Amino acid sequence: MTKRLLQAEFLAFYILLPLLIAVALPPRLMFPLLFAMTLVGAVLLHLTPGFRWPDLVYGWQRIDWRFVLGFTAVTAGVAVVLILLTRPGAFLMLPRHNPELMLTIAALYPLLSALPQELIFRPLFFRRYGGLFPPHWGAILVNACVFAFAHLMYWNLPAVMLTFAGGVAFAWAYEKQRNFPAAVVLHSLAGIIVFASGLGIFFYTGMVERPF
């Protein structure tokens, strides 16, 4: 595939499609389309030269659990400060008022949300489109930007800021450490912290208010 075709494919998948979801679709259709986007991403990844699915399971034994622990502590601290500054009434809303739902989210989020997102935003991005961008930190920052842009559909600044920061950490774990399982673990922990702290209100489609 030529560079121009790859560029066009990248723009369609990571820019135009998320923009369409954000500006044109009613909230109830967001997740069905995101599911379809994941399927298309998986097909594109499968067609990427040199990619092998078994490569994604390597890395469990190389996870730096001290880094994971530090990341968890920093993420929790930032989440607590941010929710208390922005929506103090929502602090620990799910653990306090609906612990069963919080437990369900903690159990299902890694498989149903973190894993699919990591698949299309890390291996697909870096293996298929990484050559379009400056190597190392250049590609990592672009990756974090498109990851944050995909969350434009929530139409609030905290969602975009949080996903950009998380995207840098997840991309670093995948690309610099060559460790897909580590990226999934970090994303899973970040998501659980977001919902447990109360920041999940910024990632709830029922509260989406488009600015037009």
C-alpha positions in Angstrom: 0.0 0.0 0.0 1.3 3.4 -0.9 2.0 6.2 1.6 -0.9 8.3 0.2 -3.4 5.5 0.6 -2.2 4.9 4.2 -2.5 8.6 4.9 -6.1 8.6 3.5 -6.9 5.5 5.5 -5.5 7.0 8.7 -7.5 10.2 8.3 -10.7 8.3 7.6 -10.4 6.0 10.5 -8.9 8.2 13.2 -10.1 11.7 12.3 -13.2 11.6 10.1 -15.0 8.7 11.7 -14.6 10.0 15.3 -15.7 13.4 14.1 -18.8 11.9 12.5 -19.6 10.1 15.8 -19.1 13.3 17.8 -21.1 15.7 15.7 -23.7 13.7 13.7 -24.8 10.7 15.7 -27.3 10.6 18.6 -25.7 9.3 21.8 -27.7 6.0 21.7 -25.9 5.1 18.5 -22.4 6.0 19.6 -21.5 2.6 21.1 -22.8 0.4 18.3 -20.7 2.5 15.9 -17.7 2.2 18.2 -18.2 -1.5 18.2 -18.3 -1.5 14.4 -15.1 0.7 14.4 -13.4 -1.9 16.6 -14.3 -4.7 14.1 -13.0 -2.7 11.2 -9.8 -1.9 13.1 -9.3 -5.6 13.8 -9.6 -6.4 10.1 -7.2 -3.7 9.2 -4.7 -4.9 11.8 -5.1 -8.5 10.5 -4.2 -7.3 7.0 -1.2 -5.3 8.2 2.1 -6.8 6.8 4.2 -8.4 9.6 1.5 -8.3 12.2 0.9 -11.6 14.1 -2.0 -11.9 16.7 0.2 -14.1 19.0 2.5 -11.2 19.5 -0.2 -9.4 21.5 0.0 -11.9 24.4 3.7 -11.6 24.9 4.8 -9.3 27.7 2.9 -10.4 30.8 6.1 -11.5 32.5 7.9 -8.3 31.6 5.3 -5.9 33.2 7.0 -3.5 35.5 4.6 -3.7 38.5 6.4 -0.9 40.3 5.6 1.4 37.4 2.0 0.1 37.4 1.7 0.8 41.1 3.1 4.4 40.7 0.8 5.0 37.7 -2.2 3.9 39.8 -1.3 6.1 42.7 -0.7 9.2 40.5 -3.9 8.5 38.5 -6.0 8.1 41.7 -4.5 11.3 43.2 -5.3 13.3 40.0 -8.8 11.8 39.8 -9.6 12.8 43.4 -8.3 16.3 43.0 -10.1 16.8 39.7 -13.5 15.5 40.8 -13.4 17.5 44.0 -12.6 20.7 42.0 -15.2 20.1 39.3 -18.0 18.0 40.6 -17.6 17.4 44.4 -21.1 16.0 44.7 -20.1 13.1 42.4 -17.1 12.1 44.5 -17.1 8.3 45.0 -20.7 8.3 43.6 -20.8 4.7 42.4 -19.0 3.1 45.3 -21.3 4.9 47.7 -24.6 4.6 46.0 -24.3 1.7 43.6 -21.5 -0.6 44.6 -22.9 -3.5 42.6 -22.6 -1.4 39.4 -19.1 -0.4 40.4 -18.1 -4.0 40.8 -19.7 -4.9 37.4 -17.7 -2.0 35.8 -14.5 -3.1 37.4 -15.0 -6.7 36.2 -16.1 -5.9 32.6 -14.2 -2.7 31.8 -10.9 -4.4 31.1 -12.4 -6.9 28.6 -15.2 -4.8 27.0 -13.6 -1.4 26.9 -9.8 -1.3 27.6 -8.9 -4.2 25.4 -10.8 -3.2 22.3 -9.6 0.4 22.6 -6.0 -0.6 23.1 -6.2 -2.9 20.0 -7.2 -0.1 17.6 -5.2 2.7 19.2 -2.0 1.0 19.9 -1.1 -2.1 17.7 -3.1 -0.8 14.7 -1.8 2.7 15.0 1.8 1.9 15.5 2.1 -1.2 13.3 0.1 0.1 10.3 0.4 3.9 10.5 3.4 4.5 12.8 5.7 5.1 9.8 3.7 8.2 8.8 4.9 10.1 11.9 8.2 11.0 13.6 9.6 8.0 15.4 9.5 7.4 19.2 8.0 10.3 21.1 6.7 12.0 18.0 4.5 9.1 17.2 3.5 8.6 20.8 2.2 12.2 21.1 0.3 11.9 17.9 -1.2 8.7 19.2 -2.3 10.3 22.4 -3.8 13.2 20.4 -5.9 10.8 18.2 -6.9 8.8 21.3 -8.1 12.0 23.0 -9.8 13.2 19.8 -11.8 9.9 19.7 -13.4 11.0 23.0 -14.5 14.4 21.6 -18.0 12.7 21.5 -18.4 13.4 25.2 -18.0 17.2 24.6 -16.2 18.1 27.7 -12.6 19.2 28.4 -11.9 16.8 31.3 -12.6 13.8 29.1 -10.2 15.0 26.4 -7.5 16.0 28.9 -7.7 12.7 30.8 -7.6 10.6 27.7 -4.7 12.5 26.3 -2.7 12.0 29.5 -3.7 8.3 29.6 -2.9 7.9 25.9 0.7 9.0 26.5 1.1 6.4 29.2 -0.6 3.6 27.3 1.3 4.4 24.1 4.6 4.5 26.0 3.9 1.1 27.5 3.1 -0.4 24.1 5.6 1.3 21.9 8.6 2.0 24.1 8.3 -1.1 26.3 6.9 -3.3 23.4 4.3 -4.6 25.8 0.7 -4.7 24.8 -0.5 -6.5 28.0 1.1 -3.6 30.1 -0.9 -1.1 28.0 -4.1 -3.0 28.6 -3.4 -3.2 32.4 -2.7 0.5 32.7 -5.8 1.4 30.6 -8.0 -1.0 32.7 -6.8 0.5 36.0 -7.2 4.1 34.8 -10.8 3.4 33.7 -11.7 1.7 36.9 -10.3 4.7 38.9 -12.2 7.2 36.7 -15.5 5.5 37.4 -14.8 4.8 41.1 -13.7 8.4 41.8 -16.8 9.9 40.1 -15.1 11.2 37.0 -17.2 8.7 35.1 -19.8 11.4 34.7 -17.6 12.9 32.1 -17.7 9.7 30.1 -21.4 9.1 30.2 -23.3 9.6 26.9 -26.5 10.4 28.7 -25.0 13.7 29.8 -23.6 14.6 26.4 -24.5 18.2 25.4 -23.3 19.2 22.0 -22.2 22.8 21.7 -24.5 23.4 18.6 
